Amino acid sequence: MTMQEAATLQFKTNTLKATSKTTKKAVALSTKRVKAAAKKVCGTTTKGAKVTVKHNQTTLGRTTTKKTAYTVKLKKAVKKSWKLKVTATKAGYKPVTKTVTVK
């Protein structure tokens, strides 16, 4: 391998790295108010996103949206003052997490 070939190979590698970096759009996420003893969380997000609801480290429910509106059925009823983390993820988008306090 000559010095010129090595330089060409290095250049091609750097070019690939530069083109692979793209800015991702964030997933849209909004959540309606959650009341104590509720067994579901509703809101809107980007179509086709996966929505997960957690309390501390426990996953209470998850769903994949077919439309922009979503409803996540929870494994158990929530209690007043719980802080729920609602996360929306979709391939090619930045994931978004919102914290909702149960009223």
N, C-alpha and C positions, 0 to 999 in steps of 0.2 A: 504494500500500500504506500502510495506516495503522499507527500505532505498536502498536495492539492486535493486528493481524494478525501483525506481526513477532514479537511476544512469544509468540503462540500457536504459530507455526512453530518457534521456538527450543525451546519446551517439549516439543513432540512429538519433536524430534530427540534431546533429552536423555533422554527416556523410552525410546526405542529403544536407546540406548547402555547404559542401566542394565539392560535386560532381556537383552541379548546376553551379558553376563558371567555365566558359570556355572562352578562348580567341577567339574573333571573328575576322574574316578576313575582311579587308576593301573592300568596293565596288570599282572596277576600274572605273575611270571617266576621260575622256578627252573631250575637246570641241574645235571645229574649230573656227577660227576667225569670229567675228560677225561684219558686216558693218552696218552703219547708214541706216535706212529705211528698214532693214531686217524684214521679218515676220516669220522667223523660226530660230531655233538654232539646229545645228547638231554636232555629235560627236560619241564616242564609250563609252560603259559601260558594266558591267556584264550582261549577258543574264537574262531577267526576272526582271530587276530592274525598279523601278518607278523613273522617272526623272521629276523634277519640276523646272521651271524657274521663278524667282521673280525679281522685281525691287522695291527696298525699301520693303514695306510690301505687295505690290500688286502681286498676282500670275498672270503671263502673259500666262502661258501654262503648261501642264503636259502630260505625256504619260507613258505607260508601254512598255518596250522593248520586242520584240519577238526574236530578234537576238542581236548581240553585238552592231550594229550600231543603232543610234536613231536620230529622227528628231522631234522636238517639235514645233508645229504650235503655233504662238503667237497671242493673242487677238488683239494686235495693233502693229504697226510698232515701232521699237526702234529708239531712237535719239542718235546722237553722244555724247560721253562721259558718257553715262549711265553706271552704274555698275550693271551687272546682276549676281544674285547668282543662280548657277546651282547646284541642290542637287540630288544625287542618293541614293535611299534607297532600301533595300531588306531584307526580313526576314532572320535572322541568320547571317547577316553581319553588320559591322559598317557603318553608313551613312557617305557619303563624300560630302562636299560642296566646290565648286570652284567659284571664282569671276572672271568674264570676263568683260573687259571694251570695249564698242562699239567704233569702229574706224571710 
